Amino acid sequence: MVTLNLSGKSAKSVAADALVLGVVAGAGAGAAPRLTGVDDLPRAARTALTDALAALGARGRAEEVHLVPGVAGLATPLVALVGLGEETAPAGGPTGPAAQEVLRRAVGAAVRALAGRRRVAVALPAPDAAAVAAVAEGAALGAYAYTRYKTADPADLAGRAPVEDVSVLVGKPRDKASRAALERAAVLGEAVALTRDLVNTPPADLAPEDVAQAARRVVDGTSLRLRVLEEDELVAGGYGGILGVGQGSSRPPRLVVVEHSPRGAKAHLALVGKGITFDSGGLSLKPAGSMETMKSDMTGAATVLAAVAAAARLGLPVRVTAWLALAENMPSGTAIRPSDVLTIRGGKTVEVLNTDAEGRLVLADALVAAGEEQPDRVVDVATLTGAQVVALGNRVSAVMGNDDAFRADVLAAAERAGEQLWPMPLPDELRASLDSPVADLANIGDRAGGMLVAGIFLREFIGTDAAGRPLPWAHLDIAGPSFLTGEPHGYTPRGGTGVAVRTLVALAEDLAAG
């Protein structure tokens, strides 16, 4: 992982392999871009960099990166000029969520472009602790590479290795708020990297038990508590959804529970994650091309594991329990069949009309179990439907729920975290499409509004509080944003993205604050 630190050194004299500077787009048609935050650079250096902008055709567009070597008057041998788009806030003013995300993405793009350099200094405008946090988070998220299975020449790999050390240049490096922001950024960076690593692992090496082992490593030496329910315990506990989905695989399912429970916790947040370690579709077999990224179908489980670990490292005074519902969905002579009926924990029965709608089955078990502890809030995270991708694309996740106020809380946490969520409804009229003639409900309904139908299915398994009211619940469908097959952008690499980790941590912080 990258090392983050604050430095009060001047951009002209800081010792690093590369220096990151910002470029603001021109305000009008044909207006030239301009450097920002370079007042302490020698005039000759500013002139040389301005000339380089013109020669390179730079426009200052957001995340646009140009590398300029050998700038006279600077101690660093290389300068990365990164676009910030049009200036949206007065210089030196407070940094809002939108401006923070601009910084986060810009630094992530620059740090990605500087792979192969060990030490980088970032001299983007950081007038407050919020801006420092954004710069540091962008660096932590951008300095990532998954190379476990690479066998190229070591020198070639070194040339593509992520940046190891990032210094954020600020006026007051001893400022307590800025230092706290830096430490939090490091924790978030490690949490997102954990999620990305798990998602990027080939499914042959990541069976349900392997995820359980990963959870054991995360918990080891911490205050976190761990429970792993194996097959016999799942049978005894009536976890028919997890068992049913997993019965076609030679590698048995698991339910992993990881708990952060500090003394004096102000609230209890339950996080439930879909953990299908590989999704072939089961007997309702997917087309071959649709299986290529299905190692990512356990992203929800990886996300909630990383979030609870981050909550513990940050010492948040809130109880957070992560439920990882783990199974491999494979076709075999023992696999569930279309028209089979499964009994979910708690007794509700489900007719399985399509074995490729399996994520909701494992989530149903875990949601019931989580609700039995009567937490104050419940959030599930899942790569649940292709309909989410059709509706919102590959960068925007959906959020649904049974409580408008809580859904708004989740959206607010996502905005602060810099993650894109969009609210979606759960229309009651779609519930009838889940009716089954032989069971309490079916696992699929109308194709139209399939993302919403899946959310309505999950709503059937949300528990109640002591007064009999449904527990406040939000459902995050991250099917599109969870895995990037196209070109990297901002701080987002190809492969597992780690989306929603930062939103869940921000939500836990909000609950801790009361």
JOKA-V595545 format. One record per residue. N is the residue number from 1. PHI is phi as a letter, one per 20 degrees, with the letter a starting at -180 (999 if undefined). Layout:
N&PHI  N&PHI
//
This chain:
1&999  2&f  3&e  4&d  5&b  6&e  7&c  8&e  9&f  10&f  11&f  12&f  13&d  14&f  15&e  16&a  17&e  18&b  19&d  20&d  21&c  22&e  23&c  24&e  25&f  26&f  27&f  28&c  29&f  30&m  31&f  32&f  33&f  34&c  35&f  36&c  37&m  38&c  39&f  40&e  41&e  42&g  43&g  44&f  45&f  46&f  47&f  48&f  49&f  50&f  51&f  52&f  53&g  54&f  55&f  56&e  57&m  58&f  59&c  60&m  61&f  62&g  63&m  64&f  65&c  66&c  67&d  68&c  69&e  70&l  71&e  72&f  73&n  74&d  75&f  76&e  77&f  78&b  79&d  80&d  81&e  82&d  83&f  84&d  85&m  86&f  87&f  88&d  89&c  90&f  91&g  92&n  93&e  94&f  95&d  96&e  97&g  98&f  99&f  100&f  101&f  102&g  103&f  104&g  105&f  106&f  107&f  108&g  109&f  110&f  111&f  112&f  113&f  114&e  115&g  116&o  117&e  118&e  119&d  120&c  121&d  122&d  123&d  124&e  125&g  126&c  127&f  128&b  129&f  130&f  131&f  132&g  133&f  134&f  135&f  136&f  137&f  138&g  139&f  140&f  141&f  142&f  143&e  144&c  145&b  146&d  147&c  148&g  149&d  150&f  151&c  152&f  153&g  154&g  155&f  156&f  157&f  158&f  159&f  160&d  161&f  162&f  163&g  164&e  165&b  166&c  167&d  168&e  169&e  170&c  171&f  172&c  173&f  174&e  175&g  176&f  177&f  178&f  179&f  180&f  181&f  182&f  183&f  184&f  185&f  186&f  187&f  188&f  189&g  190&f  191&f  192&f  193&f  194&g  195&f  196&g  197&f  198&f  199&f  200&f  201&f  202&g  203&f  204&f  205&d  206&b  207&f  208&g  209&f  210&f  211&f  212&f  213&f  214&f  215&f  216&f  217&f  218&f  219&f  220&g  221&m  222&d  223&e  224&f  225&d  226&c  227&c  228&c  229&e  230&e  231&g  232&f  233&f  234&f  235&f  236&f  237&e  238&m  239&e  240&f  241&f  242&f  243&f  244&f  245&f  246&e  247&f  248&e  249&d  250&f  251&d  252&f  253&f  254&b  255&c  256&d  257&c  258&c  259&c  260&d  261&c  262&f  263&f  264&m  265&g  266&e  267&a  268&c  269&d  270&d  271&d  272&d  273&c  274&f  275&c  276&e  277&f  278&b  279&d  280&e  281&n  282&m  283&f  284&e  285&f  286&f  287&f  288&g  289&f  290&f  291&e  292&f  293&d  294&f  295&f  296&e  297&f  298&d  299&g  300&g  301&f  302&f  303&f  304&f  305&f  306&f  307&f  308&f  309&f  310&f  311&g  312&f  313&f  314&e  315&m  316&f  317&e  318&b  319&f  320&c  321&d  322&d  323&d  324&d  325&e  326&d  327&b  328&d  329&e  330&c  331&e  332&a  333&f  334&d  335&f  336&f  337&d  338&g  339&n  340&f  341&d  342&d  343&d  344&f  345&g  346&n  347&o  348&f  349&d  350&c  351&e  352&e  353&e  354&b  355&f  356&e  357&d  358&e  359&f  360&f  361&f  362&f  363&f  364&g  365&g  366&f  367&f  368&f  369&f  370&f  371&f  372&f  373&e  374&l  375&f  376&f  377&b  378&c  379&c  380&d  381&c  382&b  383&e  384&e  385&c  386&f  387&f  388&f  389&f  390&f  391&f  392&c  393&n  394&d  395&c  396&d  397&e  398&d  399&c  400&c  401&r  402&d  403&b  404&f  405&f  406&f  407&g  408&f  409&f  410&f  411&f  412&f  413&f  414&f  415&f  416&f  417&f  418&n  419&d  420&e  421&c  422&c  423&f  424&c  425&e  426&c  427&f  428&f  429&f  430&f  431&f  432&f  433&f  434&e  435&f  436&c  437&f  438&c  439&c  440&f  441&a  442&d  443&e  444&c  445&c  446&g  447&f  448&f  449&m  450&g  451&f  452&f  453&f  454&f  455&f  456&f  457&g  458&f  459&g  460&f  461&d  462&e  463&f  464&c  465&e  466&f  467&e  468&n  469&e  470&g  471&f  472&g  473&c  474&c  475&d  476&d  477&e  478&d  479&g  480&f  481&f  482&f  483&b  484&d  485&d  486&e  487&f  488&g  489&b  490&l  491&e  492&e  493&e  494&f  495&n  496&g  497&d  498&m  499&f  500&n  501&g  502&f  503&f  504&f  505&f  506&f  507&f  508&f  509&f  510&f  511&f  512&f  513&f  514&n
//
